[in-house]
Amino acid sequence: MKTSVIALCVSTTLAACGGAVDSSSPLPRLSAATPATLAGNCNALAARLAFANTAFTSVQDVPAGTLKVAGKPIAEHCVIEGQMNQRVSPVDGKTYAIGFEMRLPVAWNGRFFYQANGGLDGNVLTATGEIGGGGPLNDALNMGFAVISSDAGHSSSQNPLFGLDPQARIDYGYNAVATLTPMAKQVIRIAYGKTPDRSYFDGCSNGGRHAMVAAARSSAEYDGIIAGDPGFHLPKAAIGEMWGAQQLAKVATATTANGLPDIKTGFTAAERQLVAARIIAKCDSLDGVSDGMVQDIKACQANFSLVNDVPTCTGNVRDGSCLTTAQKDAIGNVFSGARNSAGTALYASFPFDVGIDGANWALWKQTNAITLDPAAAAFTFTTPPQSASLITQLSSYALNFSMDNDAPKIFATSGAYTEAAWSFMTPPDETHLSALKQRGAKLMVYHGTSDPVFSSNDTTDWYQRLMAENGGDASDFARLYTVAGMNHCSGGPTADQFDMLTPLVAWVEQGKAPDSVIATARDAGNAIPNSEVPADWGAGRTRPLCPYPKVARFKGGDVNSAASFSCS
């Protein structure tokens, strides 16, 4: 790696070696990071740390083997805990701060990694640096990166009511990342005697949203970004979740203890299994082989019909062997996406895929849709926010949410709430990423085609628009990989164990574009098994994740080997 970088710098008059031009591409190639060793021990580091409006509350040595990833010990490192910008809200009287944790390896590879966490945030998760997919076998810290994790400006005890505070909303949306990044790089400079040569960013779900926002807002700060199942239109997705709950409520056959429709009975586990089986029957072989996976998800939508390919119940039969006409209408509405009474789309449609049978699909569509999503909508995405007393009535709020009158409030401002949710939650000019591109930075996005909360259709639509923005081809700096059968970030009947970070570093620092990423199905023999991997798939199944719009197609050979597929 060092030799190629030196040769490149010698061969060009731009010999800044951090912006040298790759002869095979008009875009700059960023130079490779060089390693360093922690200067002194953790105790000595603690005495040197300083940054404006920041309290470093703890600096501890973590001996090798204290932390493990997939059973493998992580090397010795320092863990730093702290808070930035502590304040008392003038709105709700609560104390807020941006909490963080940094882990600095003694043997450092010269790179910084921002670990973006998911959901409503509020927790400082262990800063190990996840590298993509489900059940990872390695992490960024173990690879030698300096890693930071954050609560995005509020504690879990403040969820979901932190949305009552205008600044907490903005910190959650984008400001925590913008504030923590320069602090983290300064800590690294103090610890190792230099700032990071290269900086990387990764997250899934809301973390994927953070990643997409960073690509737009922090393009000068990050050289490589991974966005997994990105909820970059999160306010609209929350509306979509409540829309789905309302559709299932129409065909529920029972009520809950509070007298509301039990939406789990609107589409039972047996009925989801039935639909998944019919999808497989119509779509499995479209990629060239019948293997229980639908790689050509676009062709599947043209081939599968919920109305025609799933048996229709007669009489009052509801035994899992059919769907009623009313159910087909309701489920069809769920997949068509939220819309108002005028028929205007409020969120994207969802593709039919076999992961509809996954436990995670049911969790989001039939539990989180009436708990987590209405909480986010009521207190963080609606302006002005709803009264705190609504927290005991979230299911009712979700089932009565007005697609005509309530949905537009994600675009509103009011009084102290000077930024709308659509402004602080989403990446500005999301397809205008020229600043990221022209620096030589790279973006890798992945999305499960069975994600029930953030639609992969929404992400493929974004990528198509990004391609159009870049003359029809954005693959020289941004690539999208869909993951067949994967639910939200992991799980489902899928090959969801993959490493996006290693190929991203090779792309950023060596100019090696990732033409595919190998994913493994976590069968019973895997170090971190996925119980939803069918037993008849065999051991150690692998698949290539192909850059959109290419599809993994069978070319012959061992059906369980990625080598038997090509991206075309």
N, C-alpha and C positions, 0 to 999 in steps of 0.2 A: 504493500500500500504506500509506504513512504517513498519508494523508488519512483512509482508512477507519478506521484504528486510533485516530486523534485523535478522530474523530466518535464512535466507539464509547465512548471514555473519557468524553467530555463528556456523552453521553446516559444515563449510568448513575451511580448513587450509589456503585457499587463502583469508582470511578475509580482503582484501583491500577494499571491498564494493564499487566497481567500476569496478571490473573484476572478481567477484565471478562466479563460474561455476554453471549453471542450471543443476540439476540432470537429467532432461529429455532431455538434449541436450549436445553435446560435445562443443558447442560454449559458450563463456562467456555471462552472462546476466549482463547488465549494471545496476547500482543502480539507484533508483528513485531520481529525483531532489527534493530539499527542498526549500521552499519559503524564501523570504527576503523582507525587506521594504527599499525603497529609503532612503539613509542617507541624511537628510536635504532636503531643497527645491531645485528647479531648479536653482535659482540664486546662491545658494551656490555651486552647482555642477559646474556651468560654470567657477567659479574661480579655480577649481581643475583639470580641464581637460587638458591633455597634451599628445602628442604623436608625434614622429618624423615625420617631413615633412607633418604635418597635421595642417590645420587652422580650428578651430571650430568657425564658423561665427555667429552662433545664438543658444541660449539655451532659450527655452520658456516653461512656464507652460501651459498645455492644460486642462482646467477644465472638469470635468465629463460631458458628454452629448454634448460636442462640436462636436465630431465625432460620427457618427452612422453607424451601419452595419445592413442592412435590417430593418431599423427603430428603432433599439435598441441602447441605448447610450453606448459609450465606457467610461470606468472609467478614472479618472484623471491620467495624465502621463506627462513626459517631452518630448519635441521634440528638437532634436539636429541636426543642419545643419552644413555641413563642406565640405572641399575639401582636397584631398591628392595629393602629388606629382605634384604640378603645374609646368608647364614647357612651353617653346616655342619650337615648332617643328623646327628642322633644315631643314626639307623637304618642308613644306608648309607655314612656318612662323606663324602658328596659335597657340594660347594659349590653352593648354589642361590641364585637371586635372580630378581626379576621384571624382566626386561629390557624396555625400551621405546624407541620413537622417536616424536618429535613433529615435525610440520612446521607452521610458522606463517607464513602469507602476509604480506607487507608490507602489502598492501591486504586487510584482513580484513572479512568480512561480518557479524561479530558472533556467529558460531555455532561450536560445538564438535562434533566428529564422532569417535566411537569406532569404529575399524575392528577388528572381531572376526575373527580369523583361524581357519583350519579345521584338520581332522585332529587329530593329537595335539598341535598347537601346537608350541612349541619353537623357532620362528623369528620374529624381529622383521622382518616384511615391510615393504617401503617404504610409508610412511604416506601414501598418496595418497587413500584413501577410496573403495572401490568402491561403485557406486550400484545394483547389481542386475543379474542376468542374465549372459549370456555376451558377450564381446567388447565391453565398454563403450566408448562414444565420448567419455565425459567422466568426471570424478571429482570428489569433494568438494573436494579441495585446489584444483583448477582453478576451482571455483566460489567459492572464497574462504573455505572452512571451515578452521579449525585442526584438525588431525587427529592422532590417536595410534594407534599400532600396538604390540602387545605379544607376548611369547613365552609368556604366561600362567604364568610362574614356573619355567621350566626351559629348558635349551638342547636343540637337536636332537640333540646328542651323548648326551644323557641319555634319549632316546626308545628304547624304550618303558619302560625300567627306572625312570624317575622315579616310577612308581607304587608303588615300594617305600617311598617316603618319605611319611608321612601328610600332612605339610603341603603337599608338592608336589601331592598329589591334590586337596586343598581349594583351593589356588591355581588349579589348572587348572579345577576345577569352577565356582567363583564368586568366590573371594577376590581374584584378580588384578584383576578389573574393579572390585570394591568398593574396593580399595586405590589403584588408579591414578586413578580418577575425580577425587577431591578434589585430588590432586597436579596433575593436568593443568589443572584449573580455576584453581589457584593460579598455575601457570606462565603461563596466559593473562592473569590479572589483572596479573602483573608486566610482561608483554610489551606489553599494550595499555592498561593503566590501568583496566580493568574486567573482571569475570568475564563469561563468555559469557551473552548474553541468552537464547539457546536452545541446547539440547544434543540431539544426534541419535546414534543407534546403528545399526550395520548389520553384518550378517555372513551368510554362507551356510554350510550344512553344520554342522560344530561351531560355526562362527561364528553360524549361525542358532540353535543351542542357547544360546550365550552371550546372544543377543538376547532369547530367550524367558525366560531366567533373569533378565536385567536388567529385563524388564517386570515381573517378580514381586518381585525383591529390591531393585531400584534405581529404583523407580517415582518417587521424589522427585527423582531426578537427571537423568532423560531425558524430553524433551518429545515426541520422535518416534522410533519404533523400527521397523526393517525386519528381518524374520526370513526368510531364504531357505532353502528345503528344510531346515527346522529338525530337527536330530537331538536334540530335547528329551527323547527317551526313549532316549538313546544306549546305555546298558547293555543294554537289551532288543533294540535293533537289532543290536548285535554278536552277541547270541545268535541272532537271526534269520539273520544272515549265515552263521554256522557251521551252523545247521540246513539252509540252502540247499545249502551245500557237501556236507553228508552225503547229501542227497537225490540230487544229481548224481553223487556217488561210486557210488551203487547201480547206475547205468546207464553208467558209464565203460567204454570199450572198450580202454583202455591204461593203463599205469602210468608213473609218473615215475621218475627216476633213484634215488630213495630207496625205491622199491617201493610207494608209495601210489597209489591210483587217480588218474588224470589227469582231473580233473573237467571240463576243457575238452572232452574227448571224450564226455562225457555229454550235451552239448547243443552241437552244432557251429554255426559261423557260418552254414552253409547251412540248417541246421534252424531257427535263429532267424529267418532271412530268410523261410522258409516260414511260420512262425507269424505274423510281422508282416504278411505278405501276406494271410493268412486273416483277421486282425483287421480290416484295411482293408476287405476284401470285405464283412464283416458290419456294420461300424460307421461307415464313412466318411460315409455320407449321412445319418446320424441327426441331424446338425445342419443339414440342409437343402441340402447341396452336397457333391459328391464332389471333394475337393481334397487328399487324402493326409493329412488331419489329423482326429483324433477329438476334437472339442470336448465332445461329450456323453459323458463318460467313464462316468457312472453308467448311462446307457442301454446303453452298449456291454457292460457286464458282464452285463446281462440278455439280450443278443442273442448274444454270442459264447460258444461252448462248445469248449474244448480237445478234449474227447472226440469231439464230433460234427463239428466244422468243420475239423479237420485230419486228412488221410488217415492211416489206420493201416497200418503196414508189414505185409507178409506175408513169412513166412520170415525170412531174415537180412539183408534189404535195409536199408541205412543210407546212402542216396545223397542225402539232403537233400530228397527228395520226399514223405517221410512220417515219422511218429514211431511207435516201437514202443509197445505197450500199457504196458510197464514205464516207458518214457520219459514217457508221458502221466501216469502215476501220480506219478512223481518231480517233474516240472515242475509238475503241479497242486499238489503239496505245497509246493513253493517259493512259489507264489503264494498259497496258503491261509494261509501264515505258520507260524511255529514253534509247537510245542505239545509237551507232555510226554506220557508214556505213558497218563495218565488222560484225555487229550484237551483239557486246559486250555490255552488260548492263552497263549503267552509273548511274542508280539509280533504286530503287526497283519498283516493280509493285504495283498497288493499288487494293484492293478488291471492287467488285461491292456491293453496299449497298444502302439502301433507302435514305440516307442523300444526295445523288446526287441531290435531289430536294431542298436542303437547300440553303438559301441566301449566307451563308458563303462559300459553295462550288463554287458558281458562282463568288464570290468576289475574291477568290484565283486563280481559273483557268482562269478567263476572265478579271480580272483587275490587281491584284497584279502581275500576271505572266508577264505583259509587263510594269510594273512600279517599284514595290518594288524589286522583285527578280533580274531583270537585273541590278538595281543600286547596290545591294549587290555584284553580280557577277563581275561587271565591276570594282568597286573601292576597294572592300575588299577581294574577293576570287580569283581574277585573279592576277598573279604576272608576270611582274610588272603590276600595275594598269593602266587602260585606262586613257586617257587624261580627265581632268575635263570638257572639252568642250562637251564631250559625254552626259552630263547630260540632254541636250535638245533633245536627240535622243534615249532615252531608248527603246521605242517600236520597233524602227527599229533594234536596237542592239539585242533585244530579238528574233525577227523574223528571223534575219540573223546570229544568234549565231551558230558557227560551232561545231557540236558534235565531229568532227574529230580533228580539229585544236585548238579550243578555250577551250574545256572541259579539256584537260590535264593540263591547266595552273593553276588549283587548287592545283596541286602537285609541282609546280615550286617554285624556289627561284631565286632572282636576286639582285645583289648589296646590297643596304641597307636593302632589304627585305629578311632577312636571315632565316625566318621561313615561310614555305608554309602554305596556308590556311588550308590544310588538317591536318597540325601539330597543329596550334594554335586554331582551331575551334573544333576539335574532342577529345574525351577522349582517351588517349593513352592506348593501350592494353585493349580495352573496355570490354572484357570478363574475364580479369584477375583481379578480385576484391578480391583477397585473403586477402589483408591487411585490407580492410573494414570488410570482413567476420570474420576474426580471432579476431578482436577487440570486436565483439558482436554488431556491428552497423547493421542497416537494411535499405533496399532500397525498396520502393514501386513505381511502374511505372504504369501509366494508359494511354490509347490511344483510341481515338474515331475511330471506324471502318469506318466512313465516312470522316475522315480527308483528305482534298484535297491537302494539301501541304507537310506534313510529313506522309509518308505511314505507316499505322499500320502493314503492311506486313514487313516493314523494322525492326520495333520494335519486332515483334514476331520472326523474323529470329535471331535478336540479342539474344533474350531470349532463343531460342533453342540452340544457341551456348554457352550461359552462362550455361545452364543445362549440356551440354556435357562437359564443362570445369570443372564441379563440380560433375562428376560421374553420370550424368543423372538427377540430382535433385538439384536445387538451392533454393528451397522454404524455407530452413531454414534461409536464410538471404535476399533473393530478390524475389519479386513477381510482376507479371504483370497482370493488369486487363484491358480487352478491354471493351469499352462502346458502345453498339449497337446503330447505327444511329447517333452518335455524330459527328459533324463537328470538326473544329479545336479548341480544348480546350473547346468548348461549342456549343450549338445550334444544330439545326436539329430536326427531329422527334425522340426524345430521352428522357431518364431519366438521366439528367446530373448534378443534384444538389446533391453533396455528400461531406462528410468530410473525407479526408484521414489522417488528422493530429492526431485526437483522437485515431484511431486504431494504428497508427504508434507509438505514445508515449506508448501505452499499450504493443505493441510488444517489443519495445526497453527496457522499464523499468520494465515490469512485465512478459515478456516472453509469452504473449498471442498473438499467431500468428493470423493474420486476414484472416480467412477462407472465408470471403466475406465482401463486403462493401455495405451498402444499399444506393441506389440512387433513387432520386425522380424526376418524370416528373413535370416540372414547368408549370402546367396548369393555366387557367385564375384566379383561386383562390389562386395561390401561391403569396408569398410576392414579388417575383421578377419573373413575368411570362415570359415564352418563347412562342412567338406567333406561333411557328412552331410545338408545341405539338397539335396533332389532337384533335378536340373537342369531338370526340366520344370515346376517351380513358377513360373518366370518371374522377372523382376528386381524386387527391392524389395518382396517380399510383406510385408504388415503384417496384424496381427490385434489385436483388442481383448482384453486380459486382463480378464475380468469378475469382479466380486466374488461369491464363493460365497454362495448356491447358483445364481446366474444362470449361463447358458451362452451363449457366442457363437453366434448362429444367423444363417444367411444370409438376407438379405431381398431380394437381387437386386442386380445390378450387376457391377462388376469383381471377379472372384474373388480377385484379389491385393490388394485394398484393404480396410483395416479399416473403412472407411466403408460397406462392403456388408454389414456384420454388425451386429446389435444384441444387447445383453445382456438376456436374458429367461429 
